[in-house]
Amino acid sequence: MERSLRLGRLATFAYFVLNGFLMGMWIVHIPDIEHRAGISHAVLGWLLLLLGAGAFAGMQLVGPLTDRFGARTVVPLSAALCSAGVVLPGWAPNAWTLGAALLVLGLGNGCLDVSMNAHAIQVEHGYRRPVMSAFHAAFSIGGVLAALAGARMLSWGWSPVANLGTVALVGLVVAAVAAPALLGAGGTRLPDPPAAAATEGRGTKTPRRVWGLAALALMIMLCEGVANDWSTLHLRNVLGAPAATAALAYGAFSTAMTVGRLLTDRVAARFGPVAVLRYGASAAALGLTTASLSSSVPVTLTGWTLFGAGLSGCVPQLFSAAGHADPDAAGTNVSRVAGLGYVGMLAGPAVIGPLTQVIPLHLTFFLPVACCVVAAATAGILRPRNAAPTRLETPDGATDSGSSPAHVGPETTSDTHSVERSHEH
């Protein structure tokens, strides 16, 4: 494997960790920032919509820019914008300035999210095997690092400006140091096979397929948003668990998500992305159904764990398929999928709230269960248009015709195992 490709992969890991770290540090400092600005929880809730709006705008803006100027140029600039933006909320003395700061931070986050995923597509194309899920696991690891570092910095009694200013400087250094290792325009690629579908996205039907992937991303990320905001409240309010025990629900979900993403690339290489989405979404539906109907805390925690494990590999497969649909429009296609997915992440928690006025909280979870069922039923959208379904032999001798062979994006390669394998993490 070319050294430049290895370095490009390491640089991509660095940017994913950085993105998770920056956003995690903002989250850790929310209570102090809210106090400094003198606002209520309700006002903060409305201001957080500006963070989401900025992120969505950044995603749509940077997609075409990445296609035009290349991820090597756009990723470092996006990382610098996100790093600089993270310090702004710490300076905000009132609601108006905090809203403007969150808009800028969201813009930087959205730009970095799409551009680094577009670069990850280039890296994956070069490796000619799935590597996307490990990058998304790196984002989660960045959030864990932020929680640990943030707790330590807060224990020192530093102000939000000092803490986030330090974080911003670290982010700018990482953005600059990792930039030279990024792949150039077009990335480092192995020769395409004769029947490769690198141009499958050039036809008039491509937008429909990409929007289909985006719709699935919305549903899957809606499920993630529900788990993020309601899993702990579920154990606390429905099962009457102590606060410390209730917190384990989100911990179980997020841990399963991280571990699952570290393992998913190997599963996708063996059974194909269709199988990852189909069986992952099915497992997630089973897990959340179990959690919703159980009156036992251990069983409920098991259900939330299975929910996280099932969802863990789904979104990376959707991003990968969108990026590989047309290499020349990878940034734009990823921005569509990421943008709608982000809408789902924000909408999930917001939808559950009003539903609890009509039905009990645990029954509202059948909305994300339904989303998982739809995702499992339509997983075939990940199969390349020109690749026929294949029957894969499973360890017990059974066959599965629902997934395509190990491949990356639209390409079906016969030499996957001849490519040098390296550890996913």
VENKA-V627842 format. One record per residue. N is the residue number from 1. RES is the residue in one small letter. D_FIRST is the distance of its C-alpha to the first C-alpha in Angstrom with 1 decimal. Layout:
N:RES:D_FIRST  N:RES:D_FIRST
This chain:
1:m:0.0  2:e:3.8  3:r:6.4  4:s:8.5  5:l:7.0  6:r:7.3  7:l:10.6  8:g:11.6  9:r:11.5  10:l:13.5  11:a:15.8  12:t:16.4  13:f:17.4  14:a:19.7  15:y:21.5  16:f:22.1  17:v:23.5  18:l:25.5  19:n:27.0  20:g:28.1  21:f:29.5  22:l:31.5  23:m:33.0  24:g:33.7  25:m:35.6  26:w:37.7  27:i:38.6  28:v:39.6  29:h:41.9  30:i:43.6  31:p:46.9  32:d:47.4  33:i:46.6  34:e:49.0  35:h:51.7  36:r:51.2  37:a:51.6  38:g:54.6  39:i:53.6  40:s:54.1  41:h:51.6  42:a:52.7  43:v:52.0  44:l:48.6  45:g:47.8  46:w:48.7  47:l:46.8  48:l:43.6  49:l:43.9  50:l:43.3  51:l:40.0  52:g:39.0  53:a:40.4  54:g:38.4  55:a:35.2  56:f:35.9  57:a:36.8  58:g:33.7  59:m:31.5  60:q:33.4  61:l:33.5  62:v:29.9  63:g:28.4  64:p:29.6  65:l:29.0  66:t:25.3  67:d:25.2  68:r:27.2  69:f:25.7  70:g:22.2  71:a:20.9  72:r:19.8  73:t:23.6  74:v:25.1  75:v:23.3  76:p:24.4  77:l:27.8  78:s:28.2  79:a:27.2  80:a:29.8  81:l:32.4  82:c:31.8  83:s:32.0  84:a:35.2  85:g:36.6  86:v:36.5  87:v:39.2  88:l:41.6  89:p:43.0  90:g:44.0  91:w:46.2  92:a:47.9  93:p:51.6  94:n:52.6  95:a:51.5  96:w:51.2  97:t:48.9  98:l:46.8  99:g:46.5  100:a:45.2  101:a:42.8  102:l:41.4  103:l:41.1  104:v:38.9  105:l:36.8  106:g:36.3  107:l:35.4  108:g:32.7  109:n:31.4  110:g:31.3  111:c:29.5  112:l:26.8  113:d:26.5  114:v:25.9  115:s:23.7  116:m:21.3  117:n:21.1  118:a:20.5  119:h:17.5  120:a:16.3  121:i:16.6  122:q:14.3  123:v:11.6  124:e:12.4  125:h:12.5  126:g:8.9  127:y:8.0  128:r:10.9  129:r:12.5  130:p:15.0  131:v:14.3  132:m:17.4  133:s:19.9  134:a:18.3  135:f:18.7  136:h:22.3  137:a:22.8  138:a:21.8  139:f:24.7  140:s:27.0  141:i:26.1  142:g:27.0  143:g:30.3  144:v:30.9  145:l:30.3  146:a:32.7  147:a:35.3  148:l:35.2  149:a:35.1  150:g:37.7  151:a:40.0  152:r:39.9  153:m:40.6  154:l:43.4  155:s:44.9  156:w:45.3  157:g:47.5  158:w:45.6  159:s:46.4  160:p:44.0  161:v:43.7  162:a:42.7  163:n:40.2  164:l:38.6  165:g:38.8  166:t:36.8  167:v:34.2  168:a:34.1  169:l:33.4  170:v:30.6  171:g:29.1  172:l:29.5  173:v:27.8  174:v:24.7  175:a:24.6  176:a:24.8  177:v:22.4  178:a:19.5  179:a:20.2  180:p:18.4  181:a:15.0  182:l:15.5  183:l:13.9  184:g:16.4  185:a:18.5  186:g:16.7  187:g:13.4  188:t:10.1  189:r:10.5  190:l:9.8  191:p:13.3  192:d:15.8  193:p:17.8  194:p:21.4  195:a:23.0  196:a:20.7  197:a:22.9  198:a:21.4  199:t:25.0  200:e:26.6  201:g:27.6  202:r:29.5  203:g:32.5  204:t:35.5  205:k:34.6  206:t:31.4  207:p:33.4  208:r:35.2  209:r:32.0  210:v:30.6  211:w:33.9  212:g:34.0  213:l:30.7  214:a:32.3  215:a:35.4  216:l:33.5  217:a:31.8  218:l:35.3  219:m:36.6  220:i:33.8  221:m:33.8  222:l:37.6  223:c:37.3  224:e:35.2  225:g:37.8  226:v:40.6  227:a:39.0  228:n:38.5  229:d:42.1  230:w:44.1  231:s:42.8  232:t:44.6  233:l:47.7  234:h:47.7  235:l:48.1  236:r:50.5  237:n:52.8  238:v:52.7  239:l:52.5  240:g:54.1  241:a:51.5  242:p:51.8  243:a:49.7  244:a:47.4  245:t:46.8  246:a:46.3  247:a:43.5  248:l:41.6  249:a:41.2  250:y:38.9  251:g:37.2  252:a:36.6  253:f:35.3  254:s:32.9  255:t:31.6  256:a:31.0  257:m:29.2  258:t:26.8  259:v:26.1  260:g:25.8  261:r:23.2  262:l:21.1  263:l:21.4  264:t:21.5  265:d:17.9  266:r:18.0  267:v:21.3  268:a:20.3  269:a:17.4  270:r:20.2  271:f:23.2  272:g:22.2  273:p:23.3  274:v:26.8  275:a:27.5  276:v:26.2  277:l:28.6  278:r:31.4  279:y:31.6  280:g:30.6  281:a:33.4  282:s:35.7  283:a:35.2  284:a:35.7  285:a:38.9  286:l:40.1  287:g:39.3  288:l:41.2  289:t:44.0  290:t:44.4  291:a:44.5  292:s:47.0  293:l:49.4  294:s:49.3  295:s:52.0  296:s:50.2  297:v:48.1  298:p:45.7  299:v:45.3  300:t:44.8  301:l:42.1  302:t:40.4  303:g:40.6  304:w:39.0  305:t:36.2  306:l:35.6  307:f:35.9  308:g:33.1  309:a:30.8  310:g:31.5  311:l:30.8  312:s:27.7  313:g:25.2  314:c:27.3  315:v:26.9  316:p:23.0  317:q:23.2  318:l:25.7  319:f:23.9  320:s:20.7  321:a:23.0  322:a:24.8  323:g:21.9  324:h:20.4  325:a:23.9  326:d:23.8  327:p:20.8  328:d:23.4  329:a:25.5  330:a:23.1  331:g:24.8  332:t:28.2  333:n:27.5  334:v:26.0  335:s:29.1  336:r:31.4  337:v:29.9  338:a:29.6  339:g:33.1  340:l:34.9  341:g:33.1  342:y:34.4  343:v:37.8  344:g:37.7  345:m:36.7  346:l:39.8  347:a:42.0  348:g:41.6  349:p:43.5  350:a:46.0  351:v:46.9  352:i:47.4  353:g:50.0  354:p:52.5  355:l:52.1  356:t:53.3  357:q:56.6  358:v:57.0  359:i:55.4  360:p:54.3  361:l:51.0  362:h:49.5  363:l:50.4  364:t:48.7  365:f:45.4  366:f:45.9  367:l:44.8  368:p:41.2  369:v:41.5  370:a:42.5  371:c:39.4  372:c:37.2  373:v:39.1  374:v:38.6  375:a:34.9  376:a:34.7  377:a:36.9  378:t:35.0  379:a:31.4  380:g:31.1  381:i:30.5  382:l:26.9  383:r:26.7  384:p:25.4  385:r:28.5  386:n:27.6  387:a:26.3  388:a:29.0  389:p:29.4  390:t:28.3  391:r:29.8  392:l:27.5  393:e:28.9  394:t:29.3  395:p:29.6  396:d:33.4  397:g:33.3  398:a:34.2  399:t:32.4  400:d:31.4  401:s:31.6  402:g:31.0  403:s:27.2  404:s:24.6  405:p:21.8  406:a:18.5  407:h:17.3  408:v:16.4  409:g:19.4  410:p:21.2  411:e:18.8  412:t:19.3  413:t:16.5  414:s:17.2  415:d:13.8  416:t:12.8  417:h:12.9  418:s:10.8  419:v:7.7  420:e:6.4  421:r:8.8  422:s:9.5  423:h:13.0  424:e:14.6  425:h:16.6
